[in-house]
């Protein structure tokens, strides 16, 4: 058996975890690290959050923690078998081993077990189905460690069965493929077949859950390959993507954007032909208002708001920003530059300080312009002059300009 001694693993043993381990040991309940955290540790990554699994039932855990005076946090996870305990300023989420009794493709009814193999069997992918003892022993019933080393993404057991337990697992397959697989196109044919045959099941999954997964796919590796594949295996239509998505544009933009840390919506918009596609996505996935506005902005301006000819390529973007009356236009322009693959201009735009117009109505009154209407007209004329100068003219120059006007 394999025993992990990595520094990332040793670092987990905070005073809190030591206390938790002691309590379980005293009561002879088994406690192991489960799922994603094990995958991260085996990859040499420090896990963001750690899930624990145990043979103790929720009732036994409650009794044990309460007797030891440990505070329990009520996260409503109890009916799924999860108890959250707080020790030494740290939360520990511990779930009883379980078997799915009934599944409807969205939720499962569970019953508790003490059989680690049975719990591993109901997890989605082999790389997520491993456990790690607190002594570093790896418990791996489905060759997850082999798959991780070979960068293979496979369902535990039969793909179709796993998918039918929760159709969202189709998207989880894509997400982990983008995170772990080395090259595009390395799928088992029967896995893709199972996905295709069960694609329709995604229609019953809530938009919010789909959007969480889709955003992670859009920011992962192999995104062009994976989205093209979504069309091939027929899931695109069930997750809010346009039937006739612009896959050429998508391929071009995903190449442009590789190292520019785009927002997920910026990547996705390249599939869209027009604003209806953004609206339909929103209807299906309930994206945020900010995401929707970004999509609409990109669809509208990606073609005509482009770099200027000659020595001032940034000017069109700067002028657009200065004329804009909307909030956070600047962040939308950053995303547009990423979409267009303009890495250099993006840097310059990020370093550019938005200048403020140096003349006020008060200055014009001092020069004897008295009526409100005249002040308004004069200010607009000066603003145009200022814009023509590339926002370089100062107050004196502008006011002497006014005398000429």
N, C-alpha and C positions, 0 to 999 in steps of 0.2 A: 504493500500500500504506500501511497505517496504522502509525505508529510511536508507541509508548507512552513518555512521559517523566515519568510521574507520580512524586511523591515516594515513594509506597509501593514503586514499582519500584526507584528509585534506592537506597532503604534496604536492598535485598536484597544489595547489593554489599559484603559483609563481606570481611575479609582471606581467609577460607576460600574464598568463592566466586571471588574474583579468582584465587587459586592454582589452583583446579580449572579455571577457564576457560582459563588459560594453558597448562596441561598438554594439554587437548584441542586447543587451537589449534595448539600445536607439532606435534602428531601429525596435524593436519588431519582430526580427527573432528568432526562437528557435534554441538553440545550446545544443547538448548533446554529451556525450562520447559514443563511439560505439564499438561493437565487442569485440575483444580479451582483450582490456584493462579492460572492464567491468568484463569479466570472471576472470581476474587476481585479480582485486580489491575484488571481492566477495570471492575469495579463500584466501584472506589475503596476496597476493603477490603484490609487487610494479611493475607496468607494465613497460616494457622496452620502448615501444613507444605507443603513444596515438593517436588514430584516433578520429576525431570529425565528427558529422553529423549535418546537418542544413536544415531548410526549405528554406533558401535563395538560389537563383540560383547563378551560378558562376559570371554572369554579375552583380548581385546585390552586391555580396561580393566584387568584384573588385572595384566597384564604392564606396562602403562604406570605404574600406581600403585606396583607393587612396585619397579620401577626407580627411581621417584622417592622411595622410602622412605616412602610414605604408608601409614598403618595401615588395613587393611580389617576391617570388622566382619562376622562371619559371621551373617547373618540368614536363612539357608536360602532366600534369594530367587533363588539363582543359576539354578535350573532354569527359572524364569520369565524369566530375563534381567536380574535386578536385582542390582547391586553396591552395597554401602554403604561409602563411604570416610569417614574421619574426619580433618578438617584444622582446625587452630585451634579446637579444642574444639567443632566443629560437625559433625554427620553429614550426608552428602550421599547421597541415594538416587537412583541413576541406572539407568535401565532401557533396554535395547536395544529399538529399534523391532521390532515383531513382527506376525505374521499368525496368526490362529487357524486351525489346520489341522483339528482335530476338536473339536466341542463336544458336550456331552451335557446341556446345560441347567444344569450346575453347575460343571464344571471345563473348562478348555480345554487342548488340546495346542498348543504354539506353535512357529513357526519364525521365525528372525530375518530382518529385511529392512533395507534402507537407504531404503525408500520411505516418506516421511512421510505421504503421502496414504493409503496402505494401512493404516498404524497408526491414523490418525484414523478410518478407516472402521469399525474394530472397537470403537470406544468407544461408550458407551451413548447419551448425549444430546448434541445439537449444542453446548450451552453448555459441555460438558465435553470437547469434541473439538479444542480449539484449542491451538496451540503459540506460544510467545513466544521469539524469538531474544534473545540477551543484549544485542543492540544496540537492543532494543525493537521489532523488526519482528514484526508479528502474522501468523501463518500459520493461515488459517481456511478449511478446504476445504468446510465445510457450513453456511456462514452463521450460525455460532454467535454472532458478535458482533451481528448484526442481531437474532437471537432474544433475546439478552440485553437489548438496548436496548428491544425491544418486549415484554419480559417473557413470552416464549413458551417453553414447554417442549415440545421435540419430539425424537423418536428420530432418530439418524443413519440415513439411508436408510430402509429398510422396517421399520416398527415390529415386525411379527411376527418378522422375521429376528433383530433385535436381542434381542427377548425370548427367543426359543428358544435363543440362545447362553447365556443365564443368566437363569432366570426371576425371580431376585431383582430384576432391572431393573424389573419392574412396580412394586415398592415404591420403588425409587429414583426412578421417574417421579413418584410421589405426593410423596415427600420434597422433591424439587426444585421441584415445583409449589408446595408450601407455603412454599418459601423465596423463590421468585423471582416467581411470577405475581402480578399486581396484584389480580385479583378472582376469586371462585369461578366455576366453570362455563365457563372459557375453554379448553375442550379441543377438539382436532380429533376429529370423529366417528370417523374411521377408526382413530385411536389407541385410543380406548375400545373399539372393536370388536376390535382386535387383542388388547387386554388381556383382554377377556371370553373370546375364543376360546382363550386360552392360560392362563386362570386356574388350571386344574388342575395345571399345571406347578409351581405353588408348593408343592404337596403334597410334592414331593421335595426341597425346600430345608430345610436344618437349622433347627431352632427358634432356635438362638442367632443365626444370621445375620438371620433375620426380625425378632427382637426388637430388634436394634441399629437397624434401619431404622424399625421401628414406633415406637420411643421418640422418634426424631427427628421423625417425622410428628406425634406427639401434642403435641410442644412447638412446632411450627411454626405458620404462619398457615393460615387456611382449614380448620382441623382438622375442624370440624363437616361442612363440605361434603365433605371428602376421605373421612371415615369413612362418611358416607351413600353416597358413590360406591362405596366398597368393597363395600357390600351390593348396589348396583345392578349392578355388573359381576361379581358373584359370586365375589369372592376372599375374603370374610370367613371363610367356612367352612374354607378351606385354611390360614389363619394363626392358628387357635385362637380366633377370636371366636365368640360364641354365635350360633346360627342365628337366634334371635328376639331379637337385641339390642334394648335399650330405647332406640330412637333419639330419642324425645321427651325423655327424661331427659338423654340425651347432649347434645342441642341446648341444653337449659336450663343444664346444668352448664358446658359450654364457654363459654357467655356469662358466667356468674358468675365464671369463673376467669381471664378474659382477662389481667388485669395482676397476678396474684398469684403468679407463678412456681411453679405446682404441680409435683409429681413426675409423670412419665408415667403411673404406675399410678393416681394420683388421678383423672386425666382419664378413663382407660380404664374404671375401675370403674363409671362412670355408665352404661355399656352393660349392666352385669350385673344380673340379677334376683336372684341368690342365690349362696351360697358354691360351688355346683357349677360355676358359670361360672368362678370363680377357679381351682378345681382343674383344670378342663379346659384353661384357658389355660396353667397351669403344666406340665401334661403335654405340651402341644405345644411351648411355647417355652422351657421350663426357666428360668423367671424366678428371681431370687435369693430366698432365704428372706425377706429384709426386704421385698421387693416383694410376695411372696405374703401375708405377715402384714398388710401395709398394706391390700391388697385385701380380705382377710377382715374386718379391723377396720371398714373403711368400709361394707361391705355390712351388717355387723351393727348398726352404731350410727348410720348416717346418718339414720334416721327418728326414733329416740326420744331421741338425745342432741342436744337443740337448746337454743337460748337460753332463759334463765329469764324469766318474766313479771316486771314491776315493775322496781325500781331496780337489780337485780343480775343483768343478763343473762348474765354470765360464770359465775355460781355453779355451774350444772350441770357445766360443763367442769372447773372447779377441783375440785369434789367428786369427779368421776370420776378425775381425776389423783391426788388425795390418797388415794383408796381403792385405786388400782391397784397391783398387786404386780409388774407387768411392766416390763421395760426399755423404754427410749425411747417410753413412752406419750405424752410431751409432743409429740414430733415427729408422731406419728399424729394428735393432736388439732389441731395446726396444719393438717395436710392436710385434716382433716374440716371445719375452719372455711373453708378455701379452697373445698372442694367445695360447701359451703352458701352460698358467696358472701358470708360475713360479714367484709367487709374491716376494719371498725372493730374488731370483737371480736378479730380475728386480731392486729391491732396491740397491743391491750391485753393479750392473752394472752402475746404475745412479750415484752412489757415487765414482765410479772408475775414476781416472784421467788417461787419455791416456798418457803413458810415451813417452818421445821422445828418440830416439836412440842416445846414448851418443858419438859415434865415428864419425868423419868426414874424408873425403879424406885428408884434411889438416893434421890431426893427423898422417895418414899413411905416408904421404910425409916426415914428420919430422922424422919418423923412418926409412926412407931410401927406401920406396917402391916408385919407380919412374914412371913406365909405367901405363898409364890410365887403360889399360886392367887388369893389376895385382891389381890395387886399387879396381876396380869393383868387381873382384873375391873375394878379401880379405874382402871387406865390406859385401858381401853376406854371406860369411862363419861366420863372426862375428855376423851378424844379426841372423843367425840360432842358434848360441851358446846363444845369448842374449834371444832369444825366448824360448829355452830349459830351461833357468834359470827362466822362468816366468817373464822376463823383469826386473830381480833384479840386474844383474851384472852391475857394473859401469865402467867408462872409463878405470881405472887402470887394473881391472880384465880382461877386454876384450883385452886390449893391451898386457897383459902378456900372454893371450891365443894365441894371434897372433904369439908370439915367438915360442910357441909349434907347431903351425900349420906350 
